[in-house]
């Protein structure tokens, strides 16, 4: 049985070219990049080349790139680091109700520690109104954090406009771009952000490597303390193979991204149209136009998302009900609740995300089997009998 993968938003396979670029840095070029001898200098040279690749991709300066272990660490670093460094300015954060848990969890922790957090709600498409962000800003606001695109429903936020308005208020602005870097254009000068998080495993790089862009002049304190790595901004011996892989993955994305995005958008629209044509009482989640080129998310009445996933898995197809980080959670998606989906409809959601290796015949195969799965599960539901 050929297996089919529709969960690229959860993680992507490491590109073979990336793996080849990483291999020498496990055994051959193994020096600590902080060491001054030839072994260390060789490792540092490779790391700085990756930093240049990341900076070039983002339209940043190399010294504005801080390598981290993940997008989650980068998000935590942005929140804690900016607040700690700017304690005299205030104790208030503005974010949204649909952020990834890598933002919501530290924000909740900060609330318990005495900070104030305002959670701006989106509209029914998951789109945040820039004016709602501005209205939430007070004279105590230090940081605004709004994700570039939502990991569950794929809605792309008007980050450039939000950043412009936030900067007019003299407040730092951060965006979690984990779902967008490598998939759509991301330029920090165009977006006017002060801080931006990304994660290599979302764009065909290795797991365990990410970075935080920190605009020159941004006041931020280290989140991890110990050594003086990353210009004293992030302690810990650098993950050189992972960093090399991150840089190589971005180098590849720079060449292939536009073509891949166009093809994925075509397949995405084919998938959306097929589901809407073949299954009744389905609801597309997210903005119909301003969405990631690879994201499809539906709520389907009268069935549970987990049941759909298990049936698809038995046929060799991988999908998701939402964020992979919380896929084992029985609580409904906070994103779907925030856009106004009823509790029971939130439980019947499915996320299908496409990628570099998705083929049209895989979309066709899915559309052949999925309506039967829905029909079988609905036949088992007493709610479906009552409503049909």
N, C-alpha and C positions, 0 to 999 in steps of 0.2 A: 504494500500500500504506500503510495506516494504521500508524504506529509506536506501540508500546506500551512504556511505561517502568515497570520494576519494580526500580529501583535508587535509590530515594529516600534510603537510608542513606548512599549515596556522596555525593550532592548533590541539592539540590532546585532547581527553577526559581525565579528571582526573581519574587515576586508582582508583577503589574502595578502595584498600588497602592504597593508599595515602590519600584519603579522611578520612578514619578511623583514620589514624595517626594524621591528622590535627585537628580533631574535639575537643579534650580536650583543645586546645590552644585558642579557641574562648571564652569560658565561665568558664572553671574550672581552667586551668593554664594560667591565663591572665596577670600575672605580667609583668612590664617593665623590660627587661633584664639588664638595667643599674642600677636598684635599688638593694640595698645591703641586703634587707630583704629576708625572705624565699620565698615569692612569686616571686620576681625578680630572685633569685638564681635558682629556679626551671625552669623558662623560659630560663634563660641563659644556663643552663645545656642542655636543649633540642636543643637550637640553636647551641651550640658547638658540640653536637653529629652530627648534620646535616653538620656542617663545616667539621668535620672529614670524613663523608661519601663523601662529594664533593671532598675533597682533595685526599682521597683514590682512588676514581674513576679516577681522572685525573693524579695520580702519583705525586701529589704535597704535600706540607706541609700545615697543617691547617692554619698557620698564613699567608699563601700566598693567601687565599681565602677572597675576599671582597664581601659581599652580596649586591645586588642592587635590584631595582624594576623591572628590565627587561634586555633583551639583548641590547635594544637600549640605555639604560642608561650606561650599561657596555661599549658599543662601544664609546659613547660620552666621558665617563670617561677616556678611554684609550687614545683617541686623544688629548683632551684638557689637561688632567692631565700630560701626558708626555711632551707635548710641553711647558706648563707653567713651569714645573720643570727644563727644559733643555734649557731655552731661550738663555743662553750664548753659547750653542753649535751650534745653527742654527735655521732656520725658514722654513725648507723644509720637506714635507711629500711625500712619494711614496705610491700609492695605485693602484687599478685597475679600469677599466671602467665598471666592472660588479658587483661591490660591492652592498650590500643592501643599501637602502637609509639611514639607521642608521649610515653608514660611509660616504656616498656621501654628505648628507645634512650638517653635521658638517664640512666636508672638504671644501664644497663650502662656508660656513660661514667664515671659517678661511681664505680662499682666499680673500674674501672681506675685511678681517681685516688685510691684508698685508702679510699673509703667502704664500708660494709657494707650489703648489701641482702638482705632475706629476701623470697622469692617464695612466697606462700601459694597452694596449689592448690585448685581448686574441686571439687565433687562431679560426678557424671556429668551433671547438668543445667546445669553451669556456675555453680552457686550457691556462694558463699563462706560458710563457717561463721564467724560473728562470734567464736566462742571460739578458732578457729584464729588469727585476727588478734591477739587478746589474748595468746595463748601465744607469739606471735612477738615481742612487744614486750619490750625490755630496758631497762636503766637508761641506755643510750646512744641510745635511739630518739628521733629528733627529729620525724619525720613519718611518717604512714600515708596512703597514697593508694590508694583503691579506686574503680573506675569505677561510676557509677550504674547503667548498663545496658550490656551488651556489644554492640559494633557488629556482630559477626558473627552471634551466635546469639540475641541479643535478651533474654537473661536479666536481670531487674531484681534488683539486689542489695539486701539489707536494710540500706541505708545508715544509716537512723535508729538502728537498734540498734548497728551497728558504731561510729558516731560517739559514741554515749553511752558505750560501753565504753572507747573510745580516750580520750575526754575525762576519764574517771575516772582514767586513767593519767597525765594531764597532758601529753599528746602532741598536737601539731597534726594535724588531719585534713583531707585534700583529696579531692575527688571530681571525676573527669572526667565531666561531665554533657552532653557534646557530643551524645549520641544521645537525651537525654531532654528537654532544654529545648525547649519549644514543642510537645511531644507528650504528655507526662504532667505532672501537677502537680509543680513543683519550688519549694520554699520553704526558704530557708536557715535560717530560725529553726526550722521544723519538723524539718528534717533534722539541725540542730545542727552543720553543717560550718563549718570555719574558712576554707576556700578552695574555689572551684568554678569550673570552666572551661566555656565554651560557645563555639559558632561559628555565625555568622549563616547561612551557606549550608546548614546542616542544617534550618533552619526558614523557608525561602523568603525569606531575605535574601541579600545579595551575598556573593560570595567575597572573602576578604581582610579580613574584619572579625570580631573576636571579643572576648571580655573575660574577665578573671579577677576573681571576687568575692574580696575579702580582708576578713575580719571585722576590725572596729576592734580594735586592740590586738595584732593578729598581727604578730610581728616578721619582716620580710621586706626584703631588699635588692633593688635593681633588677637585672634581667637584661640589659636594654639600657641603656647609659650614654651620656650626651651632654648633651642639654638638660634642662630642668626640667619637661617636660610631665607630665601626669597626677599632679600633686602630687609631683613628683620621684620617681615610682615607675616610669616607663617613658618613656625618652627617644625622641624622633622626632616630627616634625610629624604631628599626628593626621590620619587618613584621614576627613575630615569626611563626604564622600558615603557612605562605607561605614558609618560610625557612625550617620548619620541612617537609613540603610537597616536597620541592625540594630534600632534603636529602633522603627521603623515596623513591622518584621516581628513583633516581640514584641507590639506593640500589637494587631496583627491576631490573633495566636495567642491572646491573652488572651480575645478574643471568640469564637473559633471552635474552640479546642482540644478542649473536651469533646465537642462534636458530631462533630468529625472523628475523634477517637480511637475513639468508639463505632462509627462507620461502618467505619473501617479494621479494627477488631477483628472485625467481622462478616465483612468480605471476607477477612481473614486466615484465619478459621476455615473459611470456605467453601473456600479454596485448600488448606489443610492436609487437610481431609476429602477433597477431590477427588483429591489426589495419593495419599493412602493407599488410597483406594478403587480407583483405576485402575492403580496400579503396585505390584508386589510387591517385597519386599526393599528397602524404603526406611525410613530412620530419621530421625525428627525430632530435630534438635539444639536444645538449649536447654530451659528449663523449660516444661512444658506449660501452666501457668497464669501464673506470674510472669514474663511476657515482654512486650516492647513490643507495642503494638497493631498495628503495621504490619510485624512481622518474621516471615518464614518461612524456615527453613533446614533443608535435608534433606541427608543423605548417601545416595547411591544406589549399590548394589553393581554392580561389573563395568564401570563406565564412568568416563571422565575428565570433570571439571568443565568444562575448557576446551572440550571437544568439544560439550558441551551448550550452552555459551554461543554458540559459533560457529553452531550450527544454529538457535538461537533468533534470533540476530542476522540471519541470512539471511531470517527471517520477520518482521523488523522489531520484535523484542522484545528489550529490554535487561534483563539480570540480572547477577548477580555470583557469583563463587565464594567471596567473603569480603570482607575489607576492600579498598576501592578503592585504598588507599595501597600495598598489596602485591600487587595482582592480577596483576602481571607476574612475580611470584616463583614459581619452580617448586617451592620447598619447600612441604610441606604446612602447613596452618594451625596455628599454635601454640595457638590456642584449641581446636580439635578434638582435637589431641593431648593437651591438658591435661585434657579431659573423658573421655579414655580411648578415643577412636575409633582403630582400627587405621590404620596409615600408609596402606594402600591405599584404605581407605574415606574417609579425609580428602581424597584426591585426587578423589573422586567427589561433591563437595559443591556445592550451589547455594543462593545466597541470593536471595530475592525480597522486596523491601521496597516497601511501598505508600505512597501519599501523598494529598495534597489533591485531586488530579485523577484518581485511580484510579477506574474504573467497573466495575460488576459484569460488564458484557459483556466487559471485557478479561480478567477472571478466567475466565469461561466459555470464551473463545477460547483462553487458555493451556491449559486443561484438555482442550481438543479436540486440540491439536497436540502437547503435551509427551509423552504416552504413546507416540506414534509415534516421536518422536525417541529416546526411551529404548530402545524396541524395536529401532530401526535400529542404534543404537550397540552394543547388547548382541549383536546378530547378528554384529557384526564382532569381538567379543572372544573370544579362545580361552578365557579364564577362565570365561566364561558357559557355553560348551559343556561344560566340565568339571563345573560345579556344577549345571547345570539337569537 
